[in-house]
Amino acid sequence: MTTKPKASKFRVRRSGTTAGQPAAARPVPPPGAAQAGAGALSASVASAASAASAAADSATVKPTAADEPVIIKEPAAAQSGNAKPGKPSTNLDDIRKEGLTGRQLRLARRIAQKNNLAATSDFDAVRQLRLKGIDPFQRANMLELVVQPNKAQPTGSPPAPGGVQLPQTVPVGKISLPAQELSPAERRNREIKQIQRDIARRRRRRLLLLGARLAFFVMLPTLLAGYYFYSVATPMYAAKSEFLVLKADSAGSGGGLGGLLSGTQFATSQDSIAVQSYLQSKEAMLRLDREIGFKSHFTQEWIDPIQRLNDNPTNEEAYKTYSRHVKIGYDPTEGVVRMEVTAADPQISAEFSRKLISYAQEKVNQLSVQKRSDQVGDAETALEMAEEKRRNAQETLVRLQQRGTVLDPEGVIMSLRSQISTFELQRQEKELELAALLDNTRPNQAKVDGARADIARLNSLIQRLNDRMIDASAGENSLASLTVQIQMAQADLATRDLMLQSALQQVEQTRMEANRQVRYLTTAVEPVPSEEATYPRRFENTILAFLIFSGIYLMCSLTASILREQVSS
């Protein structure tokens, strides 16, 4: 085990001369000192550096006697001749075995810090300096740490090597302390502060960018919108009105669900919706333009450019303006149609509203007239068909009656049947009378002959009647077939009579129903010209513009952030 050699002590003796004595008057060191090795020279330079730092801490240095010769001794390793000739080693193990003193290691660390080398230890500092081609124990390198530039030299000129360095005063407020390595806690605190400053700087930059984007995409458009609403927009006057579409009857006009809803606002909801659609249509706009001049009113030069129409606007452009200035709403719970018409002049807006109400009234009348005419027309058509069919049935019956020799064949047949029945009864009486006469032992021959003659005559008469009946019932033109045809024609006639009666009742009922279902328009609120401008609503519209622009910016920002996150992932 090798022991670490100790550096020899040295003293600096000062003579009685002053600091300003020339170098020639100073004593020359002994010859033995000139033969000192690199180790002793490094130790002397290190002690000189510590002496210089101690001198820097004091405000002034008093002049002393001239220095005596400096005696520098070599380290034990150098005196024994164990130093390796050639290039110094760059291995950490070899550097540790060189036996460097603590002052030499501190000197190497300071030179490494001066050359901006990140050394993990003092031996690593020596190794890195040697790898860079710098010998930390050379006299020039050591003197660079000790010698300070002479104030007598010009500013910026390199210091003269080996020049005389006189004591210097320390500037007020300047602290010259030897460099020392920071502890891990201090280094961590410094790094944390640096990260915090970086985070704060980036946060300020992001806040500035956010403020710039908000100012450009939100505040600037809001200011432009507010300027338009407060200074440029032409005031518009609104005329409000309300009207209802009602039926003629109030309740009980029919059965079922229609009867239940006949007295409510739901009975006229379809007509009210139809009127609303008509007033919001292009047809109503064209009619209003023909009668009053809707396009000419909104093409005036004193209206602002956004609300003004061109000189010769198309129907589509005029209809867009019409849709913005004519607002119609239907309330199904109350059955009221509310209309708001805006124009640049209050009288014109009221006139527009009155004209549109008259158009709606005509439309309601047309709807009810069409409905009534359709219902009554269908009923009258059914009545005409019933009358025609009854007339045809009656003509068929008359033709059948005119075909035979008798008008009532059925009556003739019934008469023949009644006669035959009567004569058969008489024959039976005569037969009974003859039987009674024959029951006598000595009957009256005259009476018997008379009874037999009566029976023969009755049989002959009954036979003739039967033959007549047979002749009337046989063949196509017999009384029986004719009777059947007449009966069918009479039944058809009776049916047509019933249908004709039902058609007459239906016509009367339809007329009454049509009279009950008449729709008419009644105006609940008449349009009145406004004295103050209704639009634009400056504050509300400005706030609305701000909210709209903010929402658009927020949506775009969220979309961009989501896309950026997806792309980065």
Secondary structure, 3 states (H helix, E strand, C coil): CCCCCCCCCCCCCECCCCCCCCHHHCCCCCHHHHCCCHHHHHHHHHHHHHHHHHHHHCCCCCCCCCECCCCCCCCHHHHHCCCCCCCCCCCHHHHHHCCCCHHHHHHHHHHHHHCCCCCCCHHHHHHHHHHCCCCCCCHHHHHHHHCCCCCCCCCCCCCCCCCCCCCCCCCCCCCCCCCCCCCHHHHHHHHHHHHHHHHHHHHHHHHHHHHHHHHHHHHHHHHHHHHHHHHHCCCEEEEEEEEEEEECCCCCCCCHHHHHHCCCHHHHHHHHHHHHHHHCCHHHHHHHHHHCCHHHHHCCCCCCCCCCCCCCCCHHHHHHHHHHHEEEEEECCCCEEEEEEEECCHHHHHHHHHHHHHHHHHHHHHHHHHHHHHHHHHHHHHHHHHHHHHHHHHHHHHHHHHHCCCCCHHHHHHHHHHHHHHHHHHHHHHHHHHHHHHCCCCCCHHHHHHHHHHHHHHHHHHHHHHHHHHHHHCCCCCHHHHHHHHHHHHHHHHHHHHHHHHHHHHHHHHHHHHHHCCEEEEEEECCCCCCCCCECCHHHHHHHHHHHHHHHHHHHHHHHHHHHHHHHC
